[in-house]
Amino acid sequence: MIRAELVKELREQTGAGIMDCKKALQESKGDLKKATTYLRERGFAVAAKKAGRAANDGKIEAYIHGGGKLGVLIEVNCETDFVAKTDDYQQLCRELAMQVAAANPVYIERNDVSQEKIETEKSVYETQAMNEGKPEKVIERIVSGRMEKFYQDICLLEQPYIRDPDRTVGDLVNEYIAKFGENIIIRRFCRFQLGEKS
């Protein structure tokens, strides 16, 4: 039997529905951490189903930090005006703007990175590995690992979420997709820092 307090705690942590929380706790035999993972994995399944749907509503969020020395504009789209007006959606948009301010991504996702940039990075990592005297048979694996780190540094959806580095920003967005039952897309962002050359 799953205690109501545990369901409530999981719901507060994840924002998932009561029945989803109860099922997750049953599946994980009352283990809160495993239940959270279960819901996150379920969120990915929900997100995959919603990915093809048009998201033309939403919000442009502005975030100013450091007494006006750093600013971010970000467009986050959802499917309906109803969701766009909710407090939870507003909070998500603000969190995403703060992430851009703090972590300074260059792209939204890895598909946005040009093939030329990818090849340049791979070449640099390969040369570094050879200069470090790494055996030829492991260089490809080293380059692959460094490329993953490269994507985590520059792609917003792959960055560790600033409030919980065990999750990515993509995980966060997928949790909200599961919560709202609507597709959510980060359309674009722009980050300004005082004195920075464009």
ABEGO torsion letter per residue (X at the ends): XBBAAAAAAAAAAAGBBAAAAAAAAAAAGGBAAAAAAAAAAAAAAAAAAAAABBBABEBBBBBBBGGGABBBBBBBBBABAAAAABAAAAAAAAAAAAAAAAAGBABABAAABBAAAAAAAAAAAAAAAAAAGBBAAAAAAAAAAAAAAAAAAABAAABBBAABAABBAAAAAAAAAAAAGBBBBBABBBBBBBGBBX
